[in-house]
Amino acid sequence: MKNIILLPILSLFIALLLFFGSKAYHHAVLYEEATTQMVHFQGVGEQAKLKLEKWTKNLFGDIYEDTRKINLDKLREKQHFMQSEAIKYTAYFMIVLLLLLFNYFILDLKLFTLLGSVLAMITLFFGLVSPILMVTIHKEVEYLGDIVLSFESKGIIGSILKLFETGDIVVAIVILLFSVITPILKIASLFFVTLFVESHFAHHLVAFFKMIGKWSMADVFVVAIFLVYLTANKGDVSRAEVEVGLYFFLSYVLVSMLVSLTADKLLHNHKTTQASS
């Protein structure tokens, strides 16, 4: 009875989670686009034009209107706004996610495992499609200032597609297999275990994913991103910025670990019940 009453509330919270996740993703993409435009303004040619216009402004005063600087200021304002909105909605997403996970203490084990599987799928989806890391290579040039030499911002799916495009097919397939396909199959197996806990196949399925779990690159990928972030920020010519996709992907890693434990406990309880009957 308690579970039936909670179902509409849980559905509402899941809808809220999807809303916040989609808003965070939307603003993260807009922030990425605004940053790309900002980087264009920081190229050698654009910086030279900007310096020339500043000299012209100093020469002619208020007669000359510096439209380039006005546009750049508007773009910078847009960039900061999109970044703050992406962070804000990601924070809302995490709060709702934590509230849903607290249902571990309220729901029965089977329903919570089903709920956790849904949450794992949602966090994985946003973790795969959202931008994860933004890396900028720049150099201080005399008279021109800080010049951007290269700029890259990609999520997991975007990185895999780029690897395919550049001919690094083996690396792309490895990342696709262990960071995308394996997590999806793992979540699908959790759904199966929850719905068909009486099946002997469910027990073999859990054992199988325990075996291949150590080969999954999900948690390794998160650690690798943090290492890239830390090392890039130590250099004089490189700057890295973590984006919201990493937090979604990290959430997936933690949620999937929790749900794997509850699924294992669910199967253990079923075995114990069968043995005692």
N, C-alpha and C positions, 0 to 999 in steps of 0.2 A: 504493500500500500504506500509506504514511504517513498519507494522508488518511482511509483506512478505519479505521485504529487511533484517530485523533483524533476521529472522529465521535461515539462514545459519550461521550467526555469533554466535547466541545463541547455536546452535548445536555444533559448534567448541569449545566453552567455556565449554559446558557440557562434551564433550569428554576429554578436558584438565583436567577438575575436576576429572573425573574417572581415568585418568592416574596418576595424583598426589596422589589421594586417594589410588590407588592400590600400588604405589611405597612406600608410607608411611606405609601401612599395611605390605608390604613385608619386609621392613627394620625393622619394629617394631618386627615382628616375629623372624627375624635373631638376633636382639638385645636380645630378650627374650631367644633364644637358647644359645647365647654366655654367657649371664649372668648365665644361668643354669649350663653351663660348668665351669664358674668361681666359682660358689657356691660349685661345686664338689671339686675344689681345696682347698676350705676353710673349708672342713670337718676336723674332728679330725685326722683321719688316714693320709690324704693328707698333713695336716699341719705338722704332726710329721715327715713324709718323707721329706718335704721341709726343716725343721730345720736340719735333719740329713745330707741332701745333702749340706747345707750351711756349717756345721761343717767339712764335708769331703773336701769341696772346700777350706776352710781356712787351713786345714791340708796339702793338697797336692798342693794347688796353681793352676797354669795354667795347670798342668798335668790332672786334673779332669775337665771335661766339664759338667757344670750344665744344662743339657738339660731340666729338669723340669722348671727351672726359665725362660729359653729361650721360651719354649712353653707357659708359663703363661704370659709372656710379649707380645707375639704375640696375644694371646687370648684377653688380656686387650686392646690392640690396635684395634683389630677387634670390640670389644664391644663398645668402644668409637666412632668408625667410624659409626657403624650401628645406634647408638643412635642419633648422629648428623644428619645422613641422614634421619632418621624417622622424626625428628623435622623439618628439612628443608622442606621436601615434605609436611608435615602437614601445615606448614606456607604458602607454595605455594597454597595448597588446600583452605585455609581460605581466601587468597587474591582473588582467582578466585571466590569463593563463594560470597564474598562481592560485587565484580564487577557485578555478576549476579543478586544479590538482589537490586542493584542500578537501575535495569531496572523497578522497581516499578514506577519511575518517568517518564519512557519513554513509556512502554507498556500499552495497555488498561487493565482494571481490570481482565477480563476473561483470557486473555493470561498470565498475570503475575501469576494468581492463579494456572494455569496449570503448568507454569514454577516452581513455588514455591513447588508444589506437587512433581514434579520430584526431586527437590533439597532435599526435606524432605526425600524422599525414599533413595536417595544416601547417605545422612549423617547418616540416621538410619542404613543402611546396614553396613557401615564401623564402626559405633559405636557399633554394635552388635558383629561383628567378630573380631575386633582389641583388643589387650590386653589393659586393663584399669588401673589396679593397681598392683604393684609389692611390696610384703611385705616380709621382711627378718627378722627373729629372730636370733640374734647373741649374743655372750657372750665373754668377754675377759678372756682368760685362761692363767695362769702363764706359762711362757716358750714357749707356743705355739702361743700366740697372739690372734687375733680376730677370733673366731670359729663360723661358721654358724650352728645354730641348726635346722632351718627349712626355707624353701623358697617356696613362692607361687606367681604365676603370672597368672592371668586369665582375660578373657573378660567376657561379659555377657553370651554369649552362652556357653562358657567353664565352667562358674560357674554353670549354670543350669544343664549341663551334669554331672558335678561332684556331685551336690546335688542328682540327680537321682541315681548315682552310689553308693553313701553313704547311700541311703535309706531315705533321707529327701524329700520324694516325695511331700508332701503338700506344703512345702516352694518352691520347684522347680516349681510346677504348678502355684503357686501364682505369682512368678516372671515372669514365661513364659507368663502368661495371661496378666498381667498388664504392663510389660516392653517390650514385644515382640509382642504378638498378637493384643492387643489394639492399639498400635501405627500404626501397619500395616493396621488394619481396618480403623483407622482414616484417614490415607493417601489415602486409597482406596475410602473412602467416599468423600474426597476432589476432587479426580479425577471425581467421579460421579457427584458431585455438579457442577463442572466446565463445564462438557460436557452436562449435562441435567438440566440446571438451570431453565428451564420452568416447570420441573416436580414438583408436590406437594410433592412427596416422598423425594426430595432433601431437602426441608425445614424441614421435620420431621427428616431427617438424621442428619442435622446440630444441631437441638435441642437435639437429642439423644446423640450425642458426646459432646455437651456442658454439659449435665447432668452427663455423666460418666467421663468427663475430669478430674474432681477433684479426681477421684479414680485412675487415671493413675499414675504409679510409676516412670514414666520417669524422671520428675524433682526431685522427692523425691530421686531417685536412685543417681542422680548426687550430690545432697547435702550430702547424706550418704557417698558417696565415698570421698568427701572433708573432712568430719568429721573424717573418718578412717585415712585419710592421715595426718591430723593435730594432732590427738591424738597419732598415732603411732610414729610420729617423735619427740614427747616429751619424750618418754621413753628411758631408757638407753639400753634396750635389743631389741628394735624393730626399724625398719627403713622402711618407705613407700616411694614409688616413683610412681608418676602419670605417666601413659603412654598415648600414642596418642589417644587411643580409647575413653578416657574421653572427649577429645576435640571434637571428631566427634559426640559423643552422646550429649554433651552440645549444639553443633551446631544444631542437630536435634530438640532439645527442643525449641530453639529460632526460628528456621525457621518454625516449625509447628505452633507455636503461631502466627507468622506473617501471615502465609497462612490461618489459621483459621479466622483471622480478615478480610482478604481480601475476603474470601469465604462468610463470613457473610455480608460484605458490598455489594458483588455481588448480593446476594439474596435480600437484602434490596432495592437495586437499581431496581431490576426486579419487586419487589412488587410495588414500587413507580410508575414505568412506566405503569404497568398494571392498577393501580388505577386511573392514570391521563388519560388513553385512554378510 
